Amino acid sequence: MNDCLFCKIVAKEVPADVVLETGRALAFRDINPQAPTHVLVVPRAHYENAAALAAADDGLADDLLTACHAVAVQEGVAGDGYRVVLNTGPGAGQTVFHVHAHVIGGRSLSWPPG
């Protein structure tokens, strides 16, 4: 996708504070963090949202969640707990239409969110 910000980050055309790379995913710090740990995990392949990722049915969603957990362990929030958020669609707050998981932790997270 020529105009996709996250595709450009994956291609290293746009700089990001990368914290984890796997063969199928890239994780980098959110530029507007909502908690002490706030990392975005994106598949290297472009899918518009979580529904499109699920429809791909090739194990990529599993890889994405595995990368999310690896980030939580690396960032030191896995023990106390962390949240993985996938916003799908503008009504849910998705602003970049390349599926991405937010790994959020490092503080008490209230419920319900938002």
MARTI-702772 format. One record per residue (C-alpha): residue number from 1; residue in one letter; x, y, z. Coordinates in Angstrom, 1 decimal. Example, Ala and Ser with C-alpha at 12.3 -4.5 7.8 and 13.67 -1.06 7.14 Angstrom:
residues 2
+-----+---------+--------+--------+--------+
: num : residuo :     xx :     yy :     zz :
+-----+---------+--------+--------+--------+
:   1 :       A :   12.3 :   -4.5 :    7.8 :
:   2 :       S :   13.7 :   -1.1 :    7.1 :
+-----+---------+--------+--------+--------+
//
This chain:
residues 114
+-----+---------+--------+--------+--------+
: num : residuo :     xx :     yy :     zz :
+-----+---------+--------+--------+--------+
:   1 :       M :    0.0 :    0.0 :    0.0 :
:   2 :       N :    1.7 :    3.2 :   -1.2 :
:   3 :       D :    0.1 :    5.5 :    1.3 :
:   4 :       C :    0.0 :    3.3 :    4.4 :
:   5 :       L :    2.1 :    4.6 :    7.2 :
:   6 :       F :    2.6 :    1.2 :    8.8 :
:   7 :       C :    3.7 :   -0.3 :    5.5 :
:   8 :       K :    6.2 :    2.5 :    5.2 :
:   9 :       I :    7.5 :    1.7 :    8.8 :
:  10 :       V :    7.7 :   -2.0 :    7.9 :
:  11 :       A :    9.7 :   -1.1 :    4.8 :
:  12 :       K :   11.9 :    1.2 :    6.9 :
:  13 :       E :   10.9 :    4.2 :    4.8 :
:  14 :       V :    9.6 :    5.9 :    7.9 :
:  15 :       P :   11.6 :    5.7 :   11.2 :
:  16 :       A :   10.1 :    4.1 :   14.3 :
:  17 :       D :   11.4 :    3.0 :   17.7 :
:  18 :       V :   11.4 :   -0.7 :   16.9 :
:  19 :       V :   11.4 :   -3.1 :   19.9 :
:  20 :       L :   10.8 :   -6.5 :   18.2 :
:  21 :       E :   11.1 :   -8.0 :   14.8 :
:  22 :       T :    9.9 :  -11.4 :   13.7 :
:  23 :       G :    9.6 :  -12.9 :   10.2 :
:  24 :       R :    5.9 :  -11.9 :   10.0 :
:  25 :       A :    5.5 :   -9.0 :   12.5 :
:  26 :       L :    7.1 :   -5.7 :   13.6 :
:  27 :       A :    6.6 :   -4.0 :   17.0 :
:  28 :       F :    7.4 :   -0.4 :   17.7 :
:  29 :       R :    6.6 :    2.2 :   20.3 :
:  30 :       D :    3.4 :    4.2 :   19.9 :
:  31 :       I :    4.1 :    7.9 :   19.3 :
:  32 :       N :    1.2 :    8.9 :   21.6 :
:  33 :       P :    1.5 :    6.4 :   24.5 :
:  34 :       Q :   -1.4 :    5.9 :   26.8 :
:  35 :       A :    0.6 :    3.9 :   29.4 :
:  36 :       P :    4.2 :    3.4 :   30.4 :
:  37 :       T :    4.3 :    0.5 :   27.9 :
:  38 :       H :    2.4 :    1.1 :   24.7 :
:  39 :       V :    3.8 :   -0.8 :   21.7 :
:  40 :       L :    2.1 :   -1.4 :   18.4 :
:  41 :       V :    2.5 :   -4.8 :   16.8 :
:  42 :       V :    1.8 :   -5.0 :   13.1 :
:  43 :       P :    1.9 :   -7.8 :   10.6 :
:  44 :       R :    4.5 :   -7.2 :    7.8 :
:  45 :       A :    1.8 :   -7.9 :    5.3 :
:  46 :       H :   -1.0 :   -5.3 :    4.8 :
:  47 :       Y :   -4.5 :   -6.2 :    6.1 :
:  48 :       E :   -6.9 :   -3.4 :    6.7 :
:  49 :       N :   -8.2 :   -4.5 :   10.1 :
:  50 :       A :   -8.7 :   -7.4 :   12.5 :
:  51 :       A :  -11.5 :   -8.8 :   10.4 :
:  52 :       A :   -9.4 :   -8.9 :    7.3 :
:  53 :       L :   -6.6 :  -10.5 :    9.3 :
:  54 :       A :   -8.9 :  -13.2 :   10.6 :
:  55 :       A :  -10.2 :  -13.9 :    7.1 :
:  56 :       A :   -6.7 :  -14.5 :    5.9 :
:  57 :       D :   -6.7 :  -17.7 :    7.9 :
:  58 :       D :   -3.0 :  -18.5 :    7.5 :
:  59 :       G :   -1.9 :  -18.4 :   11.1 :
:  60 :       L :   -0.9 :  -14.8 :   10.9 :
:  61 :       A :   -3.2 :  -13.8 :   13.7 :
:  62 :       D :   -1.5 :  -16.4 :   15.9 :
:  63 :       D :    1.9 :  -15.0 :   15.0 :
:  64 :       L :    0.7 :  -11.5 :   15.8 :
:  65 :       L :   -0.5 :  -12.5 :   19.3 :
:  66 :       T :    2.7 :  -14.4 :   19.9 :
:  67 :       A :    4.6 :  -11.3 :   19.1 :
:  68 :       C :    2.4 :   -9.3 :   21.4 :
:  69 :       H :    3.2 :  -11.6 :   24.3 :
:  70 :       A :    6.9 :  -11.5 :   23.4 :
:  71 :       V :    6.8 :   -7.7 :   23.6 :
:  72 :       A :    5.0 :   -7.9 :   27.0 :
:  73 :       V :    7.7 :  -10.2 :   28.3 :
:  74 :       Q :   10.5 :   -8.0 :   26.9 :
:  75 :       E :    9.0 :   -4.9 :   28.3 :
:  76 :       G :    8.5 :   -6.4 :   31.8 :
:  77 :       V :    4.7 :   -6.2 :   31.9 :
:  78 :       A :    3.8 :   -9.8 :   31.4 :
:  79 :       G :    3.9 :  -10.7 :   35.1 :
:  80 :       D :    1.6 :   -7.9 :   36.3 :
:  81 :       G :   -0.7 :   -8.0 :   33.3 :
:  82 :       Y :   -1.1 :   -6.2 :   30.0 :
:  83 :       R :   -3.8 :   -5.5 :   27.5 :
:  84 :       V :   -3.9 :   -6.3 :   23.8 :
:  85 :       V :   -6.3 :   -4.0 :   21.9 :
:  86 :       L :   -7.3 :   -4.4 :   18.2 :
:  87 :       N :   -9.4 :   -1.5 :   17.1 :
:  88 :       T :  -11.5 :   -2.4 :   14.0 :
:  89 :       G :  -13.1 :    0.5 :   12.1 :
:  90 :       P :  -13.3 :    4.2 :   12.7 :
:  91 :       G :  -16.1 :    3.9 :   15.2 :
:  92 :       A :  -13.7 :    1.8 :   17.4 :
:  93 :       G :  -10.9 :    4.4 :   17.1 :
:  94 :       Q :   -8.9 :    2.8 :   14.3 :
:  95 :       T :   -7.0 :    5.7 :   12.6 :
:  96 :       V :   -4.4 :    3.8 :   10.6 :
:  97 :       F :   -6.0 :    1.1 :    8.4 :
:  98 :       H :   -3.3 :   -1.5 :    8.7 :
:  99 :       V :   -4.2 :   -3.9 :   11.4 :
: 100 :       H :   -2.3 :   -3.3 :   14.6 :
: 101 :       A :   -2.4 :   -4.6 :   18.1 :
: 102 :       H :   -1.7 :   -2.2 :   21.0 :
: 103 :       V :    0.2 :   -3.8 :   23.8 :
: 104 :       I :   -0.5 :   -1.7 :   26.8 :
: 105 :       G :    0.8 :   -2.1 :   30.4 :
: 106 :       G :    2.9 :   -0.7 :   33.2 :
: 107 :       R :    0.0 :    0.8 :   35.1 :
: 108 :       S :   -3.4 :   -0.2 :   36.4 :
: 109 :       L :   -5.8 :   -0.5 :   33.5 :
: 110 :       S :   -9.4 :    0.2 :   34.4 :
: 111 :       W :  -12.5 :   -1.5 :   32.9 :
: 112 :       P :  -14.4 :   -0.7 :   30.9 :
: 113 :       P :  -11.9 :    1.0 :   28.7 :
: 114 :       G :  -12.6 :    4.2 :   26.8 :
+-----+---------+--------+--------+--------+
//
